């Protein structure tokens, strides 16, 4: 069930109606970045390649990205490429519209020179996107915001930049539409606007029952999410 983000969804669909484009989406973990992108891509008839970067070398990421292209039948076999620029140059030469999602982009920069990685993708956006819509997403807010600074190679390169924050009260109340206003305020006060967290709630149960079932159970995903958020923030 997709809730909220009407404005963001509309903006992404505008990009999908174009032949090419570049989008940056960032926000803390579990705020709904991938869900938003996936929902927007449902309106596109073109082939979509989703790749989630791993905490490894650039070479490993290129190899895994190429393997994804083979699985999606964009490449017939696993061809050898020295850089992401080479991969995108080849894909762009196919003259076939593609949607390419590079998720957790900051992982590419952890074992490589960050400035070099950004410079590579600046070149890709400038030279190899005539038939490609590129979506770059990341949860490391600081590293993603750095890409918007004037000193960064990617400054001014994106057709659209979206920072996703938690849903507001009006949007999040759609997770429990049958509740009375007083109860909706209580749920929002306790669980906040995270679509990930609210997706675990049972609207048929009371606020107390949901608290007991989630944040008071140290084996529940919501408990671990809150724990990790405290550590990371």
C-alpha positions as CSV (number, residue, x, y, z in Angstrom):
1,X,0.0,0.0,0.0
2,X,1.5,3.3,-1.1
3,X,0.5,6.3,1.0
4,X,1.4,10.0,0.6
5,X,4.2,11.5,-1.5
6,X,1.8,12.8,-4.2
7,X,4.0,15.8,-5.0
8,X,7.2,13.7,-5.2
9,X,5.5,11.0,-7.2
10,X,4.2,13.6,-9.7
11,X,7.7,15.1,-10.1
12,X,9.3,11.7,-10.8
13,X,6.6,10.9,-13.4
14,X,7.5,14.1,-15.2
15,X,11.1,12.8,-15.5
16,X,9.9,9.5,-16.7
17,X,8.0,11.2,-19.5
18,X,11.2,12.6,-20.8
19,X,13.8,10.7,-22.9
20,X,16.5,11.2,-20.3
21,X,17.2,12.8,-16.9
22,X,19.0,12.5,-13.7
23,X,17.5,12.4,-10.2
24,X,18.9,12.4,-6.7
25,X,16.8,11.1,-3.8
26,X,18.1,11.1,-0.3
27,X,16.9,10.7,3.3
28,X,17.5,8.5,6.3
29,X,17.0,4.8,6.2
30,X,13.4,3.4,5.9
31,X,11.9,6.8,5.0
32,X,10.5,5.4,1.8
33,X,13.1,6.2,-1.0
34,X,13.0,2.9,-2.7
35,X,9.3,2.5,-2.3
36,X,8.7,6.0,-3.9
37,X,11.0,5.2,-6.9
38,X,9.4,1.8,-7.4
39,X,5.9,3.3,-7.3
40,X,6.9,5.9,-9.9
41,X,8.5,3.4,-12.2
42,X,5.2,1.4,-12.4
43,X,4.1,4.1,-14.8
44,X,7.0,3.5,-17.2
45,X,7.0,0.8,-19.9
46,X,10.7,1.0,-20.3
47,X,13.2,-1.6,-18.9
48,X,14.2,-0.8,-15.3
49,X,17.6,-1.8,-13.8
50,X,17.7,-1.6,-10.0
51,X,21.2,-1.9,-8.5
52,X,22.0,-1.6,-4.8
53,X,25.6,-0.8,-4.2
54,X,27.7,-2.9,-1.8
55,X,30.4,-1.9,0.6
56,X,33.2,-3.1,-1.6
57,X,35.6,-1.9,-4.2
58,X,34.5,-0.1,-7.4
59,X,35.6,-3.1,-9.4
60,X,33.2,-5.4,-7.4
61,X,30.4,-3.0,-7.8
62,X,30.9,-2.7,-11.6
63,X,31.0,-6.5,-11.8
64,X,27.7,-6.8,-9.8
65,X,26.1,-4.1,-11.8
66,X,27.0,-5.9,-15.1
67,X,25.6,-9.1,-13.6
68,X,22.3,-7.3,-12.9
69,X,22.2,-6.1,-16.5
70,X,22.7,-9.7,-17.7
71,X,19.8,-10.9,-15.5
72,X,17.6,-8.2,-16.9
73,X,18.6,-9.3,-20.4
74,X,20.0,-5.8,-21.2
75,X,23.4,-7.5,-21.9
76,X,23.5,-10.9,-23.6
77,X,26.6,-11.9,-21.6
78,X,28.8,-10.5,-18.8
79,X,31.0,-8.1,-20.8
80,X,34.2,-6.7,-19.3
81,X,34.2,-3.0,-18.4
82,X,36.9,-1.0,-16.7
83,X,34.6,1.8,-15.3
84,X,31.0,2.8,-14.8
85,X,31.6,5.4,-17.5
86,X,32.3,2.5,-20.0
87,X,29.2,0.7,-18.9
88,X,26.9,3.7,-19.3
89,X,28.5,4.6,-22.6
90,X,27.7,1.2,-23.9
91,X,24.1,1.3,-22.5
92,X,23.5,4.7,-24.0
93,X,24.7,3.5,-27.4
94,X,22.0,0.8,-27.5
95,X,19.5,3.6,-28.3
96,X,16.9,1.9,-26.0
97,X,15.2,3.9,-23.2
98,X,16.3,2.6,-19.8
99,X,15.5,3.5,-16.2
100,X,18.6,2.9,-14.0
101,X,18.5,3.1,-10.2
102,X,21.7,3.2,-8.3
103,X,20.7,2.8,-4.7
104,X,23.0,3.4,-1.7
105,X,25.3,5.4,-3.9
106,X,27.5,6.5,-0.9
107,X,28.8,2.9,-0.6
108,X,30.7,3.4,-3.9
109,X,32.6,6.2,-2.2
110,X,33.6,4.3,0.9
111,X,36.5,2.3,-0.6
112,X,37.4,4.7,-3.3
113,X,38.3,8.4,-3.6
114,X,34.9,10.1,-3.0
115,X,35.7,13.0,-5.4
116,X,36.7,10.6,-8.1
117,X,33.4,8.7,-7.9
118,X,31.4,11.9,-8.1
119,X,33.5,13.0,-11.0
120,X,32.8,9.8,-12.8
121,X,29.1,10.1,-12.4
122,X,29.3,13.8,-13.4
123,X,30.8,12.7,-16.7
124,X,28.1,10.0,-17.1
125,X,25.3,12.5,-16.6
126,X,27.0,15.0,-19.0
127,X,27.8,12.5,-21.8
128,X,26.0,9.2,-21.5
129,X,22.3,9.8,-20.6
130,X,20.7,10.5,-24.0
131,X,18.5,7.4,-23.6
132,X,18.8,6.9,-19.9
133,X,16.9,8.1,-16.8
134,X,19.3,7.8,-13.9
135,X,18.1,7.7,-10.3
136,X,20.8,8.0,-7.6
137,X,19.6,7.3,-4.1
138,X,21.3,7.2,-0.7
139,X,20.7,7.0,3.1
140,X,23.9,8.7,4.2
141,X,22.3,12.2,4.4
142,X,25.6,14.0,4.9
143,X,27.4,12.4,2.0
144,X,24.4,13.0,-0.3
145,X,24.1,16.6,0.7
146,X,27.7,17.1,0.0
147,X,26.9,16.3,-3.7
148,X,24.8,19.5,-3.7
149,X,27.7,21.8,-2.7
150,X,29.2,24.0,-5.4
151,X,32.7,22.5,-4.9
152,X,31.3,19.0,-5.8
153,X,31.6,17.7,-9.3
154,X,27.9,16.8,-9.3
155,X,26.7,20.3,-8.4
156,X,23.9,21.4,-10.6
157,X,23.9,18.1,-12.6
158,X,20.6,16.7,-11.4
159,X,17.3,17.3,-13.2
160,X,15.5,16.8,-9.9
161,X,16.7,16.6,-6.3
162,X,14.4,15.2,-3.6
163,X,15.0,15.0,0.2
164,X,12.5,12.6,1.7
165,X,11.4,13.2,5.2
166,X,8.9,11.4,7.4
167,X,5.2,11.7,6.4
168,X,3.2,14.4,8.2
169,X,0.2,13.7,10.5
170,X,-2.4,13.9,7.7
171,X,-0.5,11.5,5.5
172,X,0.4,9.0,8.2
173,X,-3.2,8.9,9.5
174,X,-4.1,7.0,6.3
175,X,-2.4,3.9,7.9
176,X,-5.2,3.7,10.4
177,X,-8.2,5.5,8.8
178,X,-10.9,4.0,11.0
179,X,-9.4,5.4,14.2
180,X,-10.9,8.4,16.0
181,X,-8.9,11.7,15.7
182,X,-7.8,11.4,19.4
183,X,-6.3,7.9,18.7
184,X,-4.7,9.0,15.4
185,X,-2.9,11.8,17.3
186,X,-1.8,9.3,19.9
187,X,-0.4,6.9,17.2
188,X,1.4,9.7,15.5
189,X,2.9,11.0,18.8
190,X,4.3,7.6,19.6
191,X,5.3,6.1,16.2
192,X,6.0,9.3,14.2
193,X,5.8,9.6,10.5
194,X,8.0,6.7,9.3
195,X,6.1,4.7,6.7
196,X,8.3,1.7,7.6
197,X,7.3,1.8,11.2
198,X,3.6,2.5,10.6
199,X,3.5,-0.4,8.2
200,X,3.9,-2.8,11.1
201,X,1.0,-1.4,13.1
202,X,-2.3,-3.2,13.4
203,X,-5.1,-0.6,13.0
204,X,-7.5,-3.1,14.6
205,X,-5.6,-2.9,17.9
206,X,-5.3,-0.1,20.4
207,X,-2.3,2.1,20.8
208,X,-1.2,0.3,24.0
209,X,-1.5,-3.1,22.2
210,X,0.6,-1.8,19.3
211,X,3.3,-0.4,21.7
212,X,3.5,-3.8,23.4
213,X,3.7,-5.7,20.1
214,X,6.4,-3.5,18.6
215,X,8.7,-1.2,20.5
216,X,8.5,-3.2,23.7
217,X,9.5,-6.4,22.0
218,X,13.3,-6.6,21.5
219,X,12.9,-9.1,18.7
220,X,10.6,-6.9,16.6
221,X,11.9,-5.0,13.5
222,X,10.5,-1.7,14.9
223,X,12.5,-2.1,18.1
224,X,15.7,-2.7,16.0
225,X,14.9,0.2,13.7
226,X,14.6,2.6,16.7
227,X,17.7,1.2,18.2
228,X,19.8,1.7,15.0
229,X,18.3,5.1,14.5
230,X,19.5,6.2,18.0
231,X,23.0,4.9,17.2
232,X,23.3,6.4,13.7
233,X,21.8,9.8,14.6
